[in-house]
Amino acid sequence: MDNSLKTKQKWFWGLVVAIEAILFYSSSMTYKEQTSVPFLEKYLAGKPFYSALSKIGFTYSGKYQSVENDGYFKFVEFFIRKGAHFGIYLLLGVFLCLALYTYFKKNFILMIFIPWMTATGLAAFDEFHQGLTCGRTPLVEDVVLDSTGALVGILILVLVLYLIRQHESKNN
C-alpha cells in the first residue's frame, strides 16, 4: 500500500472515531439538554407546512406520532432527530467502508457486509449507552434506522466506486 493510500485510510479512520465520539457525547446528554424545541419555537414561530404536517401520522416504537398528539414543534423535532440518526450513520457507513476499502476492494460483498455490520453493532452499543442516560430511552427502531442509514451510505459509495472502476477500465 502506498503512502498516499495509507494517509487517506488514516483520515477515514479518524473520521470514524470522530463520528463515534460525537455519538457517544450525544448519547450522554439528557433529552432536556438536547432538545431543539426552544430553537424551533423561536425560528419556526409561523409554523411553516403546518397544514401538510397535520395530515401525517404514524406509529414509531409503539407511539403514535402526529402534530395532534405531540404538537407541531415536537413533531418537527422528531423528524430532525430521526433524520440526524439516519444521516450520521450514513456518513459512518461511508467512512467505515472507505477505511476498510484496501482490505476488501476486490470483494464487493465483504466491502458492504463488514462495514454495515460494524455500523449496526455501533448503533446497538450507542442505544445501550443512551439507555444508561437519565431521561433517554433506547429503541430497537433507532438501531434499525441507523443500520439502514449506514447501508444506504455504503451502497451509494460502492456504486460510485464501481462506476469509477468501470470508467477507468474503459480508458485503459
C-alpha positions in Angstrom: 0.0 0.0 0.0 1.5 3.4 -1.0 1.9 6.2 1.5 -0.9 8.3 -0.1 -3.4 5.5 0.4 -2.2 4.9 4.0 -2.7 8.6 4.7 -6.2 8.6 3.3 -7.0 5.5 5.3 -5.8 7.1 8.5 -8.1 10.1 7.7 -11.0 7.8 7.2 -10.4 6.0 10.5 -10.0 9.4 12.1 -13.4 10.4 10.8 -14.9 7.2 12.0 -13.5 7.9 15.5 -14.8 11.5 15.4 -18.3 10.4 14.5 -18.3 7.8 17.3 -17.1 10.5 19.7 -19.9 12.8 18.7 -22.4 9.9 19.0 -21.1 9.0 22.5 -21.3 12.6 23.6 -24.8 12.9 22.2 -25.9 9.7 23.9 -24.6 11.1 27.2 -26.9 14.1 27.1 -30.4 14.1 28.6 -33.4 14.9 26.3 -33.7 18.2 28.1 -30.1 19.1 27.3 -30.5 18.0 23.7 -34.0 19.2 22.7 -34.3 21.6 19.8 -37.9 22.6 20.6 -37.0 26.1 22.0 -35.0 26.8 18.9 -37.8 25.6 16.7 -40.3 27.7 18.6 -38.2 30.8 18.1 -37.3 30.3 14.4 -40.4 28.4 13.1 -43.0 30.5 15.1 -45.1 30.8 11.9 -45.4 27.0 11.8 -44.5 26.5 8.1 -46.1 23.5 6.5 -48.4 23.1 9.4 -51.4 22.0 7.2 -49.3 19.4 5.4 -47.7 18.1 8.6 -51.0 17.9 10.4 -52.2 15.3 7.9 -49.3 13.0 8.7 -49.5 10.4 11.4 -47.7 7.0 12.0 -46.6 4.7 14.8 -42.9 4.6 15.7 -41.8 2.4 18.6 -45.4 1.8 19.8 -46.2 5.6 20.0 -48.4 7.3 17.5 -46.6 10.3 16.1 -48.6 13.3 14.8 -49.0 17.0 15.2 -52.2 16.4 17.1 -50.5 14.1 19.6 -47.2 15.8 20.0 -47.7 19.3 19.0 -46.1 21.0 15.9 -42.6 21.6 17.4 -42.1 18.2 18.9 -43.3 16.6 15.7 -40.9 18.6 13.6 -38.2 17.8 16.2 -39.0 14.1 15.8 -38.2 14.3 12.0 -35.0 16.2 12.7 -33.8 13.7 15.3 -34.6 10.7 13.1 -33.0 12.4 10.1 -29.9 13.0 12.2 -29.8 9.3 13.2 -30.1 8.3 9.5 -27.6 10.9 8.3 -24.8 10.4 10.8 -24.9 6.6 10.3 -24.9 7.1 6.5 -21.7 9.0 7.0 -20.3 6.4 9.4 -21.1 3.7 6.9 -19.3 5.6 4.1 -16.2 6.3 6.2 -16.1 2.7 7.6 -16.3 1.4 4.1 -13.5 3.8 2.9 -11.3 2.9 5.9 -11.7 -0.8 5.2 -11.5 -0.4 1.4 -7.9 -1.6 1.0 -8.8 -4.9 2.7 -12.0 -5.7 0.7 -11.6 -3.8 -2.6 -11.8 -6.9 -4.6 -14.8 -8.3 -2.8 -17.9 -6.1 -3.0 -19.9 -8.4 -0.7 -17.4 -8.1 2.1 -17.0 -4.4 1.3 -20.7 -4.0 2.0 -21.2 -6.5 4.8 -18.3 -5.8 7.2 -18.8 -2.0 7.5 -22.6 -2.4 7.6 -22.5 -5.0 10.5 -19.9 -2.8 12.2 -22.1 0.2 12.0 -25.1 -1.8 13.2 -23.1 -3.0 16.2 -22.0 0.5 17.0 -25.7 1.6 16.7 -26.7 -1.1 19.1 -24.0 0.0 21.5 -25.0 3.6 21.2 -28.6 2.8 22.1 -27.4 0.7 25.0 -25.3 3.7 26.2 -28.3 6.0 25.7 -30.3 3.7 27.9 -27.8 4.5 30.8 -28.6 8.2 30.4 -31.3 9.7 32.6 -34.4 10.5 30.7 -33.4 8.7 27.5 -34.9 5.6 26.0 -33.0 3.1 23.9 -35.1 2.0 20.9 -34.6 -1.0 18.6 -36.3 1.0 15.9 -33.4 3.5 16.1 -30.9 0.8 15.6 -32.8 -0.3 12.5 -32.9 3.3 11.3 -29.2 3.7 12.0 -28.4 0.5 10.3 -30.4 1.4 7.3 -28.6 4.8 7.0 -25.3 3.0 7.1 -26.3 0.5 4.5 -27.6 3.3 2.2 -24.3 5.2 2.5 -22.3 2.1 1.9 -24.4 1.1 -1.2 -24.1 4.6 -2.7 -20.3 4.5 -2.1 -19.9 1.0 -3.6 -21.9 2.1 -6.6 -19.7 5.2 -7.1 -16.6 3.1 -6.7 -17.9 0.5 -9.2 -18.7 3.2 -11.7 -15.2 4.7 -11.3 -13.6 1.3 -11.9 -15.8 0.8 -15.0 -14.8 4.2 -16.3 -11.1 3.6 -15.6 -11.2 0.2 -17.3 -12.7 1.7 -20.4 -10.0 4.3 -20.6 -7.1 1.8 -20.2 
